[in-house]
Amino acid sequence: AMPKGGELKLSIRPTQDASGAGVEAKVADTGTGIPADILPKIFEFAFTTKGDQGSGIGLSVSREIVESHGGRISVKTEAGRGTEFTIWIPKK
């Protein structure tokens, strides 16, 4: 959510951590951030803050896809500063 514009950054890199070899993808923006009271709900199926304009399935489906491949998805956010999603998928 960047109602006044902003910057969107994408990065992909190979990684090696305690979980093994994999690929890490990051999507970060300089938007409004996610309010603390909403953050615990963002991966819930059909949760949306967009009213009739949103279905609320995007993040829940994304998490299901990532986890079905043995990966994980996490989020860091700061009000007024932006949000960063990190996806890690293991090398198969």
N, C-alpha and C positions, 0 to 999 in steps of 0.2 A: 504494500500500500504506500504509494508515493504520490499523494494528491497534488503536490506542488512540484512534481518532477524529482529528479535525484539521480543517483548512480546505482547501476545494477552490475555486480561483478560475478563472473562464473569462473571456476577453476577446477581442473581435474589433474590428479597426480597419482602415481603409484605409491603405495605405502607399505610399511612393514611395522607391525606392532605386536603386542602380546597375543592378539588374535590370529596373527599370521600375515601373509602377504595379501594385499588387496588393492583396491582403487578407492580413492577418496574424491568426492565431488562436493564443492561448496557453492552455494548460491547466497549472495549477500546483497542487501540493499541499504540505502541511506534514508529509508522512509520513516514512518511514524513509530515503528516498533510495535510490539504486542503488549497490551496492558497485562499486568501481573494477575489480575483476577480472571482473565481469559486464557492465559497460557496453559493451564492444566487441561483445558478442553479442546485444544486445537486439533488433536488427532482423533477425536471422537467422530464417529460416523454421523453425518447430517448436521454437524455443528457449523453454524455460519453466523457471521456478524453482518452479512449483506442483505438480510431480509429476503424479499422475493427475487433479488438479483443473484443469489448464490444457492448452490445445492448442498454445500457442506461436505462433499465427498472427496474433494481433491487431496487433502492431506491424509485422510484415513486410507484411501486407496494407495497413495504413494507409500505410506508406511507398510501396508500389507505386501506390496510388490517388493520393497527392499528386504523386509524380513523373510519373505518366501525364498529369497536367494541367499539367506544366511547373513544378511547385512543388518545395519542399524542406521537410524536417522536421529539426529539430535538438533536442537535449536538453541541459539543464544540471541537474546534480544534486549534492547535498552530503549525505554520510552524516549521518543524524540530523536533517536540516533540511528535506528535501523534494526534489522534482523539478519541473522545468518543461519542457514540450514546446512548441516553437514551430513552427507550420506557416505557410508562405507560399505563396500561390497567385497567379499573375499574372492581371492583368485581361486578358480576351480581347476 
